[in-house]
Every structure is written in C-alpha cells, then in structure tokens.
Amino acid sequence: MIQSLSLSQIQPAKLTESATAIGQATPAELTKSFGQYLQQAIDGVSAQEKNVHKLNDKYLIGQVDVTQVMIAAEQAHLSLQLTSQVRNKVVEAYQEMMRMQI
C-alpha cells in the first residue's frame, strides 16, 4: 500500500562539519587528506589481494567453491587495474603541470 508523504517528514539538508572544514582547510591539510585517501585505497587493494590468496588456500583444501575464488580474483584484478589507471592519470597530470610555463 502506498503511504502519503507529509512535508513534516522532509528535513532540509545540513552541511556536515567535514564539508565546512574543507572550505577552510589549508592546501597542506588538503594534500595530507588526499594522501590518506590514496593510502586507504591502496590498502584496500592489498586487502583484496590477500583475501584472494586466503580463498585460494581454502579452495585447495575443499572449504570454498571455485566460483567464490573466481569472483574474488576478478574483483581484485579490477581494483588493481583501476589503481594503476589512476596512478597513470596522476603521473600524466604532474608531467603536464611541469611542462607549463610560468
């Protein structure tokens, strides 16, 4: 059954502290947070690779189905490809900035 929606249920969007902090953050702080973001992403890819190795070991002793291993391996492979493409784009952007004349 469809329920009616009253206007009292709708709340206006509020800015979070992080959104206002980004507007007031210094470039050094933003660089640090971007570096932390990249580190977390790389750690996530590493964790996926370790998970694939664990699942592979479990498959060899018969505890896990081959489909689970293949899905985990493909996810890790795609994550690694994405990471390398992001790295390539960052290097290209850096090289382009170094070629700029001031």
MMTF fields as JSON, N, C-alpha, C and O atoms, coordinates in Angstrom:
{
  "mmtfVersion": "1.0.0",
  "mmtfProducer": "UNKNOWN",
  "numBonds": 407,
  "numAtoms": 408,
  "numGroups": 102,
  "numChains": 1,
  "numModels": 1,
  "chainsPerModel": [1],
  "groupsPerChain": [102],
  "chainIdList": ["A"],
  "bondAtomList": [4, 2, 8, 6, 12, 10, 16, 14, 20, 18, 24, 22, 28, 26, 32, 30, 36, 34, 40, 38, 44, 42, 48, 46, 52, 50, 56, 54, 60, 58, 64, 62, 68, 66, 72, 70, 76, 74, 80, 78, 84, 82, 88, 86, 92, 90, 96, 94, 100, 98, 104, 102, 108, 106, 112, 110, 116, 114, 120, 118, 124, 122, 128, 126, 132, 130, 136, 134, 140, 138, 144, 142, 148, 146, 152, 150, 156, 154, 160, 158, 164, 162, 168, 166, 172, 170, 176, 174, 180, 178, 184, 182, 188, 186, 192, 190, 196, 194, 200, 198, 204, 202, 208, 206, 212, 210, 216, 214, 220, 218, 224, 222, 228, 226, 232, 230, 236, 234, 240, 238, 244, 242, 248, 246, 252, 250, 256, 254, 260, 258, 264, 262, 268, 266, 272, 270, 276, 274, 280, 278, 284, 282, 288, 286, 292, 290, 296, 294, 300, 298, 304, 302, 308, 306, 312, 310, 316, 314, 320, 318, 324, 322, 328, 326, 332, 330, 336, 334, 340, 338, 344, 342, 348, 346, 352, 350, 356, 354, 360, 358, 364, 362, 368, 366, 372, 370, 376, 374, 380, 378, 384, 382, 388, 386, 392, 390, 396, 394, 400, 398, 404, 402],
  "bondOrderList": [1, 1, 1, 1, 1, 1, 1, 1, 1, 1, 1, 1, 1, 1, 1, 1, 1, 1, 1, 1, 1, 1, 1, 1, 1, 1, 1, 1, 1, 1, 1, 1, 1, 1, 1, 1, 1, 1, 1, 1, 1, 1, 1, 1, 1, 1, 1, 1, 1, 1, 1, 1, 1, 1, 1, 1, 1, 1, 1, 1, 1, 1, 1, 1, 1, 1, 1, 1, 1, 1, 1, 1, 1, 1, 1, 1, 1, 1, 1, 1, 1, 1, 1, 1, 1, 1, 1, 1, 1, 1, 1, 1, 1, 1, 1, 1, 1, 1, 1, 1, 1],
  "groupList": [{"groupName": "MET", "atomNameList": ["N", "CA", "C", "O"], "elementList": ["N", "C", "C", "O"], "formalChargeList": [0, 0, 0, 0], "bondAtomList": [1, 0, 2, 1, 3, 2], "bondOrderList": [1, 1, 2], "singleLetterCode": "M", "chemCompType": "L-PEPTIDE LINKING"}, {"groupName": "ILE", "atomNameList": ["N", "CA", "C", "O"], "elementList": ["N", "C", "C", "O"], "formalChargeList": [0, 0, 0, 0], "bondAtomList": [1, 0, 2, 1, 3, 2], "bondOrderList": [1, 1, 2], "singleLetterCode": "I", "chemCompType": "L-PEPTIDE LINKING"}, {"groupName": "GLN", "atomNameList": ["N", "CA", "C", "O"], "elementList": ["N", "C", "C", "O"], "formalChargeList": [0, 0, 0, 0], "bondAtomList": [1, 0, 2, 1, 3, 2], "bondOrderList": [1, 1, 2], "singleLetterCode": "Q", "chemCompType": "L-PEPTIDE LINKING"}, {"groupName": "SER", "atomNameList": ["N", "CA", "C", "O"], "elementList": ["N", "C", "C", "O"], "formalChargeList": [0, 0, 0, 0], "bondAtomList": [1, 0, 2, 1, 3, 2], "bondOrderList": [1, 1, 2], "singleLetterCode": "S", "chemCompType": "L-PEPTIDE LINKING"}, {"groupName": "LEU", "atomNameList": ["N", "CA", "C", "O"], "elementList": ["N", "C", "C", "O"], "formalChargeList": [0, 0, 0, 0], "bondAtomList": [1, 0, 2, 1, 3, 2], "bondOrderList": [1, 1, 2], "singleLetterCode": "L", "chemCompType": "L-PEPTIDE LINKING"}, {"groupName": "PRO", "atomNameList": ["N", "CA", "C", "O"], "elementList": ["N", "C", "C", "O"], "formalChargeList": [0, 0, 0, 0], "bondAtomList": [1, 0, 2, 1, 3, 2], "bondOrderList": [1, 1, 2], "singleLetterCode": "P", "chemCompType": "L-PEPTIDE LINKING"}, {"groupName": "ALA", "atomNameList": ["N", "CA", "C", "O"], "elementList": ["N", "C", "C", "O"], "formalChargeList": [0, 0, 0, 0], "bondAtomList": [1, 0, 2, 1, 3, 2], "bondOrderList": [1, 1, 2], "singleLetterCode": "A", "chemCompType": "L-PEPTIDE LINKING"}, {"groupName": "LYS", "atomNameList": ["N", "CA", "C", "O"], "elementList": ["N", "C", "C", "O"], "formalChargeList": [0, 0, 0, 0], "bondAtomList": [1, 0, 2, 1, 3, 2], "bondOrderList": [1, 1, 2], "singleLetterCode": "K", "chemCompType": "L-PEPTIDE LINKING"}, {"groupName": "THR", "atomNameList": ["N", "CA", "C", "O"], "elementList": ["N", "C", "C", "O"], "formalChargeList": [0, 0, 0, 0], "bondAtomList": [1, 0, 2, 1, 3, 2], "bondOrderList": [1, 1, 2], "singleLetterCode": "T", "chemCompType": "L-PEPTIDE LINKING"}, {"groupName": "GLU", "atomNameList": ["N", "CA", "C", "O"], "elementList": ["N", "C", "C", "O"], "formalChargeList": [0, 0, 0, 0], "bondAtomList": [1, 0, 2, 1, 3, 2], "bondOrderList": [1, 1, 2], "singleLetterCode": "E", "chemCompType": "L-PEPTIDE LINKING"}, {"groupName": "GLY", "atomNameList": ["N", "CA", "C", "O"], "elementList": ["N", "C", "C", "O"], "formalChargeList": [0, 0, 0, 0], "bondAtomList": [1, 0, 2, 1, 3, 2], "bondOrderList": [1, 1, 2], "singleLetterCode": "G", "chemCompType": "PEPTIDE LINKING"}, {"groupName": "PHE", "atomNameList": ["N", "CA", "C", "O"], "elementList": ["N", "C", "C", "O"], "formalChargeList": [0, 0, 0, 0], "bondAtomList": [1, 0, 2, 1, 3, 2], "bondOrderList": [1, 1, 2], "singleLetterCode": "F", "chemCompType": "L-PEPTIDE LINKING"}, {"groupName": "TYR", "atomNameList": ["N", "CA", "C", "O"], "elementList": ["N", "C", "C", "O"], "formalChargeList": [0, 0, 0, 0], "bondAtomList": [1, 0, 2, 1, 3, 2], "bondOrderList": [1, 1, 2], "singleLetterCode": "Y", "chemCompType": "L-PEPTIDE LINKING"}, {"groupName": "ASP", "atomNameList": ["N", "CA", "C", "O"], "elementList": ["N", "C", "C", "O"], "formalChargeList": [0, 0, 0, 0], "bondAtomList": [1, 0, 2, 1, 3, 2], "bondOrderList": [1, 1, 2], "singleLetterCode": "D", "chemCompType": "L-PEPTIDE LINKING"}, {"groupName": "VAL", "atomNameList": ["N", "CA", "C", "O"], "elementList": ["N", "C", "C", "O"], "formalChargeList": [0, 0, 0, 0], "bondAtomList": [1, 0, 2, 1, 3, 2], "bondOrderList": [1, 1, 2], "singleLetterCode": "V", "chemCompType": "L-PEPTIDE LINKING"}, {"groupName": "ASN", "atomNameList": ["N", "CA", "C", "O"], "elementList": ["N", "C", "C", "O"], "formalChargeList": [0, 0, 0, 0], "bondAtomList": [1, 0, 2, 1, 3, 2], "bondOrderList": [1, 1, 2], "singleLetterCode": "N", "chemCompType": "L-PEPTIDE LINKING"}, {"groupName": "HIS", "atomNameList": ["N", "CA", "C", "O"], "elementList": ["N", "C", "C", "O"], "formalChargeList": [0, 0, 0, 0], "bondAtomList": [1, 0, 2, 1, 3, 2], "bondOrderList": [1, 1, 2], "singleLetterCode": "H", "chemCompType": "L-PEPTIDE LINKING"}, {"groupName": "ARG", "atomNameList": ["N", "CA", "C", "O"], "elementList": ["N", "C", "C", "O"], "formalChargeList": [0, 0, 0, 0], "bondAtomList": [1, 0, 2, 1, 3, 2], "bondOrderList": [1, 1, 2], "singleLetterCode": "R", "chemCompType": "L-PEPTIDE LINKING"}],
  "groupTypeList": [0, 1, 2, 3, 4, 3, 4, 3, 2, 1, 2, 5, 6, 7, 4, 8, 9, 3, 6, 8, 6, 1, 10, 2, 6, 8, 5, 6, 9, 4, 8, 7, 3, 11, 10, 2, 12, 4, 2, 2, 6, 1, 13, 10, 14, 3, 6, 2, 9, 7, 15, 14, 16, 7, 4, 15, 13, 7, 12, 4, 1, 10, 2, 14, 13, 14, 8, 2, 14, 0, 1, 6, 6, 9, 2, 6, 16, 4, 3, 4, 2, 4, 8, 3, 2, 14, 17, 15, 7, 14, 14, 9, 6, 12, 2, 9, 0, 0, 17, 0, 2, 1],
  "groupIdList": [1, 2, 3, 4, 5, 6, 7, 8, 9, 10, 11, 12, 13, 14, 15, 16, 17, 18, 19, 20, 21, 22, 23, 24, 25, 26, 27, 28, 29, 30, 31, 32, 33, 34, 35, 36, 37, 38, 39, 40, 41, 42, 43, 44, 45, 46, 47, 48, 49, 50, 51, 52, 53, 54, 55, 56, 57, 58, 59, 60, 61, 62, 63, 64, 65, 66, 67, 68, 69, 70, 71, 72, 73, 74, 75, 76, 77, 78, 79, 80, 81, 82, 83, 84, 85, 86, 87, 88, 89, 90, 91, 92, 93, 94, 95, 96, 97, 98, 99, 100, 101, 102],
  "secStructList": [7, 7, 7, 7, 7, 7, 4, 4, 4, 7, 7, 7, 7, 7, 7, 7, 2, 2, 2, 2, 2, 2, 2, 2, 7, 7, 2, 2, 2, 2, 2, 2, 2, 2, 2, 2, 2, 2, 2, 2, 2, 2, 2, 2, 2, 2, 2, 2, 2, 2, 2, 2, 2, 2, 2, 2, 2, 2, 2, 2, 6, 6, 1, 1, 7, 2, 2, 2, 2, 2, 2, 2, 2, 2, 2, 2, 2, 2, 2, 2, 2, 2, 2, 2, 2, 2, 2, 2, 2, 2, 2, 2, 2, 2, 2, 2, 2, 2, 2, 7, 7, 7],
  "xCoordList": [0.84, 0.0, 0.89, 1.929, 0.496, 1.265, 0.837, -0.353, 1.824, 1.537, 1.765, 2.661, 0.958, 1.139, 2.334, 2.674, 2.955, 4.15, 3.807, 3.391, 3.975, 3.702, 4.994, 6.092, 4.84, 6.01, 6.786, 7.957, 6.171, 6.883, 7.963, 8.878, 7.86, 8.85, 10.131, 11.177, 10.053, 11.208, 12.035, 11.523, 13.294, 14.206, 15.169, 15.619, 15.503, 16.464, 17.853, 18.216, 18.602, 19.968, 20.835, 20.746, 21.658, 22.563, 23.988, 24.326, 24.813, 26.224, 26.894, 26.669, 27.695, 28.448, 29.685, 30.07, 30.285, 31.489, 32.618, 33.417, 32.695, 33.78, 33.621, 34.619, 32.379, 32.167, 32.584, 33.181, 32.281, 32.694, 34.186, 34.826, 34.75, 36.184, 36.997, 38.087, 36.479, 37.208, 37.307, 38.335, 36.258, 36.278, 37.28, 37.767, 37.603, 38.511, 39.875, 40.735, 40.09, 41.35, 42.443, 42.174, 43.665, 44.804, 45.187, 44.813, 45.923, 46.345, 47.168, 47.071, 47.969, 48.762, 47.863, 48.127, 46.81, 45.88, 45.119, 44.889, 44.725, 44.016, 44.909, 44.455, 46.176, 47.117, 47.289, 47.37, 47.347, 47.503, 46.28, 46.421, 45.08, 43.88, 43.78, 43.311, 44.207, 44.211, 45.207, 44.932, 46.359, 47.344, 46.821, 47.079, 46.08, 45.485, 44.432, 44.318, 43.662, 42.656, 43.312, 42.844, 44.387, 45.095, 45.684, 45.644, 46.225, 46.796, 45.721, 45.963, 44.535, 43.439, 43.002, 42.684, 42.987, 42.601, 43.617, 43.235, 44.883, 45.923, 45.872, 46.074, 45.602, 45.454, 44.259, 44.303, 43.189, 42.019, 42.336, 41.887, 43.106, 43.514, 44.401, 44.274, 45.285, 46.152, 45.342, 45.63, 44.329, 43.479, 42.713, 42.514, 42.283, 41.59, 42.52, 42.116, 43.763, 44.737, 44.987, 45.072, 45.105, 45.313, 44.1, 44.245, 42.892, 41.672, 41.645, 41.211, 42.101, 42.147, 43.086, 42.773, 44.229, 45.173, 44.58, 44.764, 43.866, 43.23, 42.156, 42.072, 41.326, 40.283, 40.875, 40.331, 41.982, 42.647, 43.139, 43.004, 43.708, 44.157, 42.982, 43.082, 41.868, 40.679, 40.098, 39.569, 40.199, 39.708, 40.53, 39.985, 41.829, 42.702, 42.402, 42.611, 41.917, 41.571, 40.077, 39.607, 39.331, 37.935, 36.921, 35.794, 37.271, 36.329, 35.526, 34.497, 35.983, 35.345, 35.079, 35.837, 33.99, 33.634, 34.498, 34.949, 34.715, 35.567, 34.971, 35.718, 33.644, 33.039, 33.393, 33.601, 33.464, 33.849, 35.282, 35.589, 36.142, 37.538, 37.64, 38.38, 36.906, 36.962, 36.4, 36.944, 35.312, 34.727, 35.688, 35.897, 36.267, 37.22, 38.449, 38.966, 38.918, 40.089, 39.784, 40.623, 38.596, 38.239, 38.063, 38.445, 37.49, 37.364, 38.731, 38.953, 39.627, 40.976, 41.69, 42.406, 41.495, 42.111, 41.589, 42.37, 40.285, 39.7, 40.162, 40.415, 40.275, 40.764, 42.202, 42.564, 43.007, 44.399, 44.494, 45.313, 43.667, 43.651, 43.227, 43.826, 42.199, 41.741, 42.831, 43.049, 43.51, 44.588, 45.706, 46.228, 46.079, 47.152, 46.717, 47.534, 45.445, 44.97, 44.931, 45.266, 44.524, 44.532, 45.957, 46.219, 46.881, 48.294, 48.796, 49.503, 48.432, 48.858, 48.321, 49.037, 47.063, 46.47, 47.128, 47.321, 47.472, 48.148, 49.528, 49.934, 50.251, 51.574, 51.455, 52.262, 50.457, 50.253, 49.939, 50.456, 49.099, 48.761, 49.991, 50.19, 50.808, 52.03, 52.979, 53.553, 53.143, 54.027, 53.505, 54.287, 52.194, 51.607, 51.831, 52.095, 51.726, 51.978, 53.444, 53.758, 54.339, 55.769, 56.116, 57.091, 55.33, 55.586, 55.031, 55.373, 54.189, 53.596, 54.664, 55.57, 54.519, 55.449, 54.772, 53.585, 55.564, 55.014, 55.282, 54.896],
  "yCoordList": [-1.163, 0.0, 1.231, 1.246, 2.249, 3.488, 4.407, 4.644, 4.926, 5.839, 7.262, 7.527, 8.171, 9.573, 10.143, 9.703, 11.113, 11.731, 13.152, 13.952, 13.463, 14.83, 15.632, 15.079, 16.927, 17.791, 17.827, 18.208, 17.445, 17.465, 16.379, 16.469, 15.354, 14.286, 14.666, 14.052, 15.663, 16.068, 17.066, 18.093, 16.764, 17.619, 18.288, 17.639, 19.556, 20.214, 19.629, 19.176, 19.65, 19.125, 20.06, 21.281, 19.483, 20.259, 19.971, 18.849, 20.995, 20.813, 20.067, 20.363, 19.123, 18.404, 19.201, 20.145, 18.811, 19.5, 19.335, 20.252, 18.178, 17.946, 18.834, 19.283, 19.101, 19.959, 21.389, 22.049, 21.877, 23.234, 23.28, 24.304, 22.199, 22.172, 22.182, 22.753, 21.559, 21.549, 22.952, 23.321, 23.735, 25.107, 25.966, 26.952, 25.621, 26.412, 25.762, 26.305, 24.632, 23.912, 24.54, 25.109, 24.43, 24.923, 23.9, 22.732, 24.321, 23.363, 22.205, 21.083, 22.465, 21.381, 20.343, 19.144, 20.793, 19.858, 19.056, 17.86, 19.713, 19.006, 17.971, 16.879, 18.313, 17.363, 16.167, 15.031, 16.419, 15.333, 14.422, 13.2, 15.003, 14.171, 13.403, 12.265, 14.0, 13.29, 12.137, 11.054, 12.37, 11.312, 10.175, 9.004, 10.531, 9.499, 8.715, 7.499, 9.413, 8.74, 7.741, 6.61, 8.157, 7.256, 6.067, 4.939, 6.314, 5.224, 4.218, 3.011, 4.697, 3.801, 2.983, 1.8, 3.616, 2.902, 1.806, 0.695, 2.11, 1.119, -0.01, -1.174, 0.331, -0.703, -1.605, -2.806, -1.024, -1.823, -2.809, -3.955, -2.375, -3.27, -4.383, -5.541, -4.03, -5.032, -6.05, -7.246, -5.573, -6.486, -7.425, -8.594, -6.93, -7.798, -8.878, -10.031, -8.508, -9.498, -10.569, -11.756, -10.148, -11.119, -12.029, -13.22, -11.466, -12.257, -13.323, -14.449, -12.98, -13.95, -15.098, -16.257, -14.789, -15.837, -16.754, -17.97, -16.16, -16.981, -17.886, -19.068, -17.311, -18.117, -19.216, -20.318, -18.925, -19.93, -21.09, -22.255, -20.754, -21.806, -22.641, -23.864, -21.98, -22.697, -23.562, -24.644, -23.077, -23.873, -25.151, -26.216, -25.04, -26.206, -27.298, -28.479, -26.915, -27.932, -28.27, -29.063, -27.66, -28.024, -27.302, -27.78, -26.172, -25.448, -24.387, -23.926, -23.999, -22.908, -23.366, -24.154, -22.862, -23.181, -22.356, -21.261, -22.895, -22.235, -20.897, -19.983, -20.765, -19.5, -18.359, -17.229, -18.644, -17.61, -17.148, -15.96, -18.089, -17.743, -16.907, -15.924, -17.288, -16.557, -15.144, -14.199, -14.999, -13.669, -12.778, -11.623, -13.295, -12.513, -12.152, -11.04, -13.09, -12.82, -11.742, -10.882, -11.786, -10.78, -9.409, -8.399, -9.365, -8.087, -7.494, -6.295, -8.327, -7.849, -7.387, -6.385, -8.116, -7.741, -6.395, -5.553, -6.184, -4.915, -3.767, -2.666, -4.013, -2.984, -2.606, -1.43, -3.592, -3.32, -2.539, -1.627, -2.887, -2.137, -0.692, 0.229, -0.492, 0.865, 1.662, 2.831, 1.036, 1.714, 2.119, 3.229, 1.249, 1.587, 2.679, 3.512, 2.692, 3.752, 5.101, 6.128, 5.101, 6.346, 6.841, 8.037, 5.93, 6.317, 6.921, 7.928, 6.306, 6.827, 8.236, 9.098, 8.468, 9.796, 10.831, 11.976, 10.443, 11.369, 11.716, 12.877, 10.741, 10.996, 11.893, 12.805, 11.646, 12.495, 13.928, 14.87, 14.104, 15.446, 16.153, 17.344, 15.428, 16.004, 16.424, 17.513, 15.567, 15.904, 17.104, 17.938, 17.194, 18.339, 19.633, 20.681, 19.561, 20.754, 21.154, 22.344, 20.195, 20.529, 21.159, 21.902, 20.865, 21.456, 22.869, 23.584, 23.279, 24.624, 25.683, 25.528, 26.751, 27.877, 28.93, 29.223, 29.479, 30.481, 31.861, 32.844],
  "zCoordList": [0.0, 0.0, 0.0, 0.659, -0.724, -0.816, 0.312, 0.521, 1.039, 2.134, 1.668, 0.866, 2.167, 1.796, 2.535, 3.634, 1.925, 2.482, 2.881, 2.044, 4.129, 4.571, 4.552, 4.618, 4.463, 4.392, 5.699, 5.708, 6.776, 8.051, 8.121, 8.939, 7.264, 7.275, 6.542, 6.753, 5.693, 4.896, 5.695, 6.139, 5.87, 6.619, 5.652, 4.707, 5.848, 4.967, 5.159, 6.245, 4.097, 4.158, 4.989, 4.867, 5.819, 6.66, 6.232, 5.854, 6.296, 5.976, 7.105, 8.278, 6.757, 7.775, 8.148, 7.458, 9.228, 9.671, 8.673, 8.486, 8.03, 7.074, 5.852, 5.287, 5.427, 4.263, 4.565, 3.715, 5.754, 6.094, 6.379, 6.139, 6.883, 7.171, 5.883, 5.844, 4.829, 3.562, 2.999, 2.431, 3.148, 2.657, 3.4, 2.847, 4.64, 5.454, 5.611, 6.304, 4.996, 5.157, 4.303, 3.245, 4.775, 4.023, 2.947, 3.052, 1.92, 0.892, 1.447, 0.951, 2.461, 3.048, 3.71, 3.618, 4.373, 5.006, 3.964, 4.143, 2.866, 1.802, 1.14, 0.799, 0.96, 0.378, 1.285, 0.819, 2.58, 3.539, 3.51, 3.538, 3.454, 3.435, 2.119, 2.11, 1.011, -0.265, -0.221, -0.736, 0.393, 0.552, 1.407, 1.129, 2.457, 3.308, 2.536, 2.691, 1.707, 0.891, -0.057, -0.195, -0.706, -1.613, -0.862, -1.354, 0.318, 1.114, 1.495, 1.455, 1.863, 2.215, 1.0, 1.125, -0.172, -1.388, -1.716, -2.086, -1.584, -1.864, -0.84, -1.186, 0.422, 1.441, 1.144, 1.409, 0.593, 0.22, -0.881, -0.84, -1.867, -2.952, -2.404, -2.802, -1.502, -0.888, -0.094, -0.131, 0.621, 1.392, 0.47, 0.804, -0.679, -1.633, -2.167, -2.321, -2.449, -2.915, -1.854, -2.171, -0.602, 0.484, 0.631, 0.909, 0.445, 0.53, -0.563, -0.319, -1.755, -2.848, -2.502, -2.776, -1.907, -1.524, -0.451, -0.497, 0.518, 1.553, 0.955, 1.287, 0.059, -0.571, -1.436, -1.502, -2.097, -2.921, -2.061, -2.433, -0.913, 0.006, 0.506, 0.6, 0.827, 1.287, 0.171, 0.425, -1.063, -2.199, -2.348, -2.636, -2.152, -2.301, -1.281, -1.558, -0.114, 0.88, 0.865, 1.681, -0.073, -0.278, 0.574, 0.707, 1.156, 2.009, 1.258, 1.753, 0.075, -0.664, -2.088, -2.653, -2.662, -4.041, -5.004, -4.668, -6.191, -7.174, -7.618, -7.969, -7.61, -8.048, -7.106, -7.55, -5.813, -4.858, -5.093, -4.992, -5.404, -5.676, -6.944, -6.983, -7.97, -9.242, -9.103, -9.674, -8.346, -8.151, -7.375, -7.747, -6.316, -5.522, -6.347, -6.24, -7.172, -8.006, -9.041, -9.31, -9.618, -10.622, -9.984, -10.574, -8.785, -8.082, -7.765, -7.937, -7.309, -7.003, -8.264, -8.246, -9.362, -10.634, -11.118, -11.562, -11.038, -11.469, -10.575, -11.064, -9.279, -8.362, -8.685, -8.654, -8.991, -9.347, -10.657, -10.776, -11.634, -12.887, -12.655, -13.209, -11.84, -11.54, -10.848, -11.165, -9.909, -9.199, -10.146, -10.042, -11.056, -11.994, -12.965, -13.358, -13.359, -14.248, -13.537, -14.128, -12.276, -11.504, -11.349, -11.482, -11.069, -10.963, -12.263, -12.249, -13.4, -14.698, -14.94, -15.449, -14.575, -14.764, -13.859, -14.268, -12.639, -11.735, -12.276, -12.222, -12.792, -13.366, -14.592, -14.77, -15.442, -16.62, -16.21, -16.811, -15.194, -14.727, -14.164, -14.404, -13.423, -12.87, -13.986, -13.941, -14.982, -16.098, -16.875, -17.332, -17.027, -17.731, -16.946, -17.536, -15.632, -14.815, -14.877, -14.842, -14.969, -15.047, -16.405, -16.514, -17.418, -18.741, -18.867, -19.809, -17.939, -18.001, -17.769, -16.95, -18.516, -18.338, -17.469, -17.61, -16.579, -15.663, -16.183, -15.55]
}
